[in-house]
Amino acid sequence: MSILRRLRHFIVAPLIAAMTFLSMPLGVAQAGLVGSEAIVAAETNAANRQAVDAFLQRQDVRDQLQTMGVDPAEAGKRVAALSDAEVAKIAGTLPADPAGEGALGILVGAVIIVAVVLLITDVLGLTSVYPFTRPIR
């Protein structure tokens, strides 16, 4: 009978320990609704990161980075370390600032502004640049 009693103790003791461990409260699960703003924000952040990564993968951008002495792989690591707000700010300016462009747009804008200013001064009678205008005076 003592062998049966020892066998019982050998089986019962681990079972008691296992049942005690399994019945312990490990944490409280909380359920809640996920707002559509959180989902949209996550999707927007992912899209912004993809846009910046795609921009850095362009050959003209890589060439420009190398011309400036920046390793494109290092630039990629730095972009990966940026916060979501910083990536969103960069991604918002990407369509307006393609690599190697922008100077022509500034030049054309300056020429148009100068032409309009000269036209206004011509109409006011301060200058005589355009022959097709008549001064107001």
Backbone torsions as a table, in degrees:
resi	resn	phi	psi	omega
1	MET	NA	-28.9	-178.0
2	SER	-69.0	-31.0	176.4
3	ILE	-66.9	-40.4	177.9
4	LEU	-65.0	-38.7	178.7
5	ARG	-66.9	-41.0	177.8
6	ARG	-65.7	-40.4	178.4
7	LEU	-63.0	-39.7	176.9
8	ARG	-62.4	-45.2	178.7
9	HIS	-65.2	-35.5	-180.0
10	PHE	-66.5	-32.2	-179.3
11	ILE	-91.0	-39.5	-173.6
12	VAL	-70.8	-40.1	-177.0
13	ALA	-60.6	-48.5	176.5
14	PRO	-64.8	-33.5	178.3
15	LEU	-66.2	-40.0	177.6
16	ILE	-64.0	-43.2	179.6
17	ALA	-63.7	-42.1	-179.6
18	ALA	-66.1	-42.7	180.0
19	MET	-67.0	-37.2	178.0
20	THR	-65.7	-44.2	-179.6
21	PHE	-65.0	-41.3	-178.8
22	LEU	-71.3	-24.1	-178.9
23	SER	-89.6	-3.6	179.8
24	MET	-72.0	141.1	176.1
25	PRO	-75.1	117.2	-177.2
26	LEU	-92.1	-24.0	179.5
27	GLY	174.0	165.0	-179.2
28	VAL	-106.2	125.0	177.0
29	ALA	-86.8	134.4	178.5
30	GLN	-119.8	133.6	177.9
31	ALA	-108.6	146.3	178.2
32	GLY	-159.3	166.2	178.2
33	LEU	-81.8	140.7	175.2
34	VAL	-96.8	121.0	-178.1
35	GLY	-72.8	154.3	179.9
36	SER	-67.0	-24.8	177.6
37	GLU	-63.2	-39.6	-179.8
38	ALA	-66.5	-39.7	179.8
39	ILE	-68.9	-44.3	179.2
40	VAL	-64.0	-40.6	179.3
41	ALA	-63.0	-42.1	179.2
42	ALA	-64.7	-42.3	179.0
43	GLU	-66.4	-40.2	179.4
44	THR	-65.1	-42.2	178.5
45	ASN	-62.2	-41.6	178.9
46	ALA	-65.4	-40.8	179.2
47	ALA	-67.0	-38.7	178.1
48	ASN	-63.6	-43.0	179.1
49	ARG	-64.2	-39.2	178.0
50	GLN	-65.3	-38.9	180.0
51	ALA	-65.4	-42.9	179.6
52	VAL	-67.8	-40.6	177.9
53	ASP	-64.0	-41.2	178.2
54	ALA	-64.6	-37.0	177.9
55	PHE	-63.9	-42.1	-179.8
56	LEU	-70.2	-20.6	179.9
57	GLN	-84.6	-11.4	178.0
58	ARG	-65.0	141.5	-176.3
59	GLN	-65.9	-39.7	-179.9
60	ASP	-65.6	-34.5	177.6
61	VAL	-69.9	-42.3	178.6
62	ARG	-62.4	-40.6	177.9
63	ASP	-63.4	-42.6	179.7
64	GLN	-64.5	-40.2	177.8
65	LEU	-63.1	-42.4	179.6
66	GLN	-67.4	-35.2	176.3
67	THR	-62.5	-36.7	179.4
68	MET	-81.5	-3.3	178.5
69	GLY	86.0	21.9	-179.8
70	VAL	-108.6	130.4	177.0
71	ASP	-74.1	124.5	-179.0
72	PRO	-59.3	-32.9	178.1
73	ALA	-66.8	-39.4	177.7
74	GLU	-65.8	-38.8	177.9
75	ALA	-63.3	-39.4	177.3
76	GLY	-63.0	-39.9	178.3
77	LYS	-65.8	-38.6	179.9
78	ARG	-68.3	-37.8	177.5
79	VAL	-65.7	-38.2	178.9
80	ALA	-63.7	-27.1	-178.9
81	ALA	-85.4	-7.2	-178.3
82	LEU	-72.6	155.0	176.1
83	SER	-76.8	167.7	-179.3
84	ASP	-63.4	-37.1	-180.0
85	ALA	-66.2	-40.0	179.5
86	GLU	-67.9	-39.8	177.8
87	VAL	-65.6	-38.7	178.4
88	ALA	-63.7	-38.7	178.8
89	LYS	-65.2	-43.3	178.5
90	ILE	-66.3	-44.3	-178.6
91	ALA	-64.4	-29.5	178.5
92	GLY	-70.3	-27.0	-179.1
93	THR	-95.7	-6.8	-177.3
94	LEU	-60.1	-45.7	-178.9
95	PRO	-63.7	-29.3	-178.0
96	ALA	-84.2	-20.7	-175.3
97	ASP	-124.2	65.7	176.3
98	PRO	-69.1	154.7	-175.4
99	ALA	-65.7	132.0	175.9
100	GLY	79.1	2.8	-179.9
101	GLU	-120.6	174.0	176.0
102	GLY	115.0	-31.8	-179.0
103	ALA	-68.6	-36.6	178.9
104	LEU	-64.3	-41.4	178.5
105	GLY	-63.6	-39.6	177.9
106	ILE	-65.7	-42.2	-179.8
107	LEU	-63.7	-46.0	179.4
108	VAL	-63.4	-41.4	178.4
109	GLY	-62.1	-40.7	179.2
110	ALA	-65.3	-40.9	179.2
111	VAL	-63.7	-41.7	179.7
112	ILE	-65.1	-41.8	179.9
113	ILE	-63.8	-43.5	179.1
114	VAL	-63.3	-41.3	179.9
115	ALA	-63.7	-40.5	179.9
116	VAL	-68.3	-41.4	179.0
117	VAL	-62.7	-43.6	177.9
118	LEU	-64.1	-37.2	177.5
119	LEU	-63.7	-43.5	-179.6
120	ILE	-65.2	-43.3	179.0
121	THR	-67.5	-30.8	176.1
122	ASP	-66.4	-43.9	-179.9
123	VAL	-66.5	-35.4	178.8
124	LEU	-76.1	-9.9	177.9
125	GLY	87.2	11.6	-179.7
126	LEU	-82.7	-29.4	178.1
127	THR	-132.2	172.0	176.1
128	SER	-137.1	72.1	-176.4
129	VAL	-96.3	-47.0	-176.6
130	TYR	-98.0	127.3	-179.5
131	PRO	-75.0	-14.9	-176.2
132	PHE	-88.1	0.2	179.5
133	THR	-103.8	151.8	174.3
134	ARG	-119.1	132.4	179.3
135	PRO	-63.9	153.1	179.2
136	ILE	-71.0	-31.3	-174.9
137	ARG	-70.5	NA	NA
